[in-house]
């Protein structure tokens, strides 16, 4: 019984999984707007990105901001070439990805992922000594406290429901 409770609680700690480009995947076909795609999601530390693509024509290169802006794939932070790459977002801040195939980045095959940490206190409460709220990145791209926090993704809600059901089940078995 304790095993099921631990399994349920472990499931809650897992992040959401996002397929970059949704059903289209990572491609230049179809004029996918990756900027719009990224802005329609709320990414958190622990979430994963799945890049699916034909690896004879595409790849994924993680780059720094300057190289992202100029579509320079010559000195990537990381390179992925499997055609089905899973990348876990391990820190808050920006992650910049582009396709290193000549012309693809310029055609729009690049994405800027902004990752946030969950805050442990309400956004309206001021931080002591002028520090940013716990969990927010210390840069100019951090969301302002006036912005509302989006509801959790359906993946998180499903896992939370599973944890609650397992907890109730455990309590009923113990009593």
C-alpha positions in Angstrom: 0.0 0.0 0.0 2.8 2.3 0.8 4.3 1.5 -2.5 1.2 2.8 -4.3 1.2 6.0 -2.3 4.9 6.5 -3.1 4.2 5.8 -6.8 1.4 8.3 -6.9 3.4 11.0 -5.2 6.4 10.3 -7.5 4.1 10.8 -10.4 3.0 14.2 -9.3 6.7 15.3 -9.3 7.1 14.4 -13.0 6.9 17.3 -15.4 4.7 17.6 -18.5 5.8 16.4 -21.9 5.4 18.7 -24.9 5.9 17.7 -28.5 7.5 20.7 -30.2 5.2 21.8 -33.1 2.4 19.5 -31.9 1.3 17.1 -34.6 3.5 18.7 -37.3 6.7 18.1 -35.2 10.0 19.8 -36.0 9.9 20.7 -39.7 10.0 23.4 -42.3 7.0 22.0 -44.1 3.7 23.8 -43.5 5.0 27.1 -42.2 4.9 26.1 -38.5 5.0 29.2 -36.2 7.2 27.9 -33.4 7.2 31.3 -31.7 3.4 31.1 -31.5 3.6 27.4 -30.4 6.0 28.2 -27.6 4.0 31.2 -26.4 0.8 29.0 -26.1 2.5 26.8 -23.4 3.7 27.4 -19.9 7.0 25.5 -19.4 8.3 24.6 -16.0 11.5 23.1 -14.6 11.1 19.3 -14.9 9.0 19.4 -18.1 10.3 17.7 -21.3 10.4 18.7 -24.9 10.1 16.0 -27.6 11.5 17.0 -31.0 10.3 14.6 -33.7 11.7 15.0 -37.2 13.2 13.2 -40.2 16.9 13.0 -39.2 18.1 12.9 -42.8 16.8 16.5 -43.3 16.7 18.1 -39.8 18.5 18.2 -36.4 18.1 20.1 -33.2 20.9 22.4 -31.9 20.7 24.1 -28.6 22.4 27.5 -28.9 23.0 30.7 -27.0 20.7 33.7 -27.5 23.1 35.6 -29.9 23.4 32.5 -32.1 19.6 32.0 -32.0 19.1 35.6 -33.1 21.5 35.2 -36.0 20.7 31.6 -36.9 24.3 30.6 -36.2 24.5 26.8 -35.6 28.3 26.6 -35.8 29.0 26.4 -32.0 26.0 24.8 -30.3 25.6 24.1 -26.6 24.2 20.7 -27.5 23.3 18.8 -30.7 20.6 16.2 -31.1 20.2 14.0 -34.2 18.1 11.0 -33.4 14.9 12.2 -35.0 13.0 11.7 -31.7 14.9 13.7 -29.0 13.7 14.2 -25.5 15.1 17.2 -23.7 14.4 17.7 -20.0 14.2 21.4 -18.9 16.4 21.4 -15.8 16.6 25.1 -15.0 14.6 28.3 -15.2 15.3 30.7 -18.0 15.5 30.6 -21.8 16.4 27.6 -23.9 17.1 28.3 -27.6 16.8 25.6 -30.2 17.2 25.7 -34.0 17.7 23.4 -36.9 21.3 23.4 -38.1 20.4 22.5 -41.7 21.4 25.5 -43.9 18.4 27.8 -44.5 16.0 26.0 -42.1 16.5 28.4 -39.2 16.1 31.4 -41.5 12.8 29.7 -42.7 11.5 29.8 -39.1 12.7 26.4 -37.7 13.8 27.7 -34.4 12.1 28.0 -31.0 12.7 30.0 -27.8 11.4 28.2 -24.7 11.0 30.2 -21.5 11.1 27.9 -18.5 9.8 29.1 -15.1 10.2 27.6 -11.6 7.1 27.3 -9.5 6.9 30.0 -6.9 6.4 28.9 -3.3 4.6 32.1 -2.3 1.9 34.2 -3.9 3.1 36.5 -6.7 1.7 39.6 -5.0 3.9 39.3 -1.8 7.0 41.4 -2.0 10.4 39.7 -1.8 12.6 40.8 1.1 15.6 43.0 0.5 14.8 43.6 -3.2 15.4 39.9 -4.2 13.2 38.3 -6.8 10.5 35.9 -5.6 11.9 32.4 -5.0 12.1 30.3 -8.1 12.1 33.1 -10.6 15.0 33.6 -12.9 17.2 36.7 -12.2 17.0 38.4 -15.5 15.0 40.9 -17.4 12.8 38.3 -19.0 11.2 37.2 -15.7 7.4 37.7 -15.7 6.1 40.6 -13.7 4.2 40.0 -10.5 1.1 41.4 -12.1 0.8 38.6 -14.6 -1.5 35.8 -13.7 -0.2 32.3 -13.4 -1.8 29.9 -15.9 -3.5 26.8 -14.6 -1.5 23.6 -14.5 -1.4 21.5 -17.7 -3.8 18.6 -18.1 -0.9 16.2 -17.4 -0.3 17.7 -14.0 -4.0 17.6 -13.1 -4.2 13.9 -14.1 -1.2 13.1 -11.9 -2.6 15.1 -9.0 -6.0 13.3 -9.3 -4.1 10.0 -9.3 -2.2 11.0 -6.1 -5.5 12.1 -4.4 -7.2 8.8 -5.3 -4.3 6.7 -4.1 -4.1 8.7 -0.8 -7.8 8.2 -0.2 -7.5 4.5 -1.0 -4.6 4.2 1.4 -6.5 5.9 4.2 -9.5 3.6 3.7 -7.3 0.5 3.8 -5.5 1.6 7.0 -8.8 2.3 8.8 
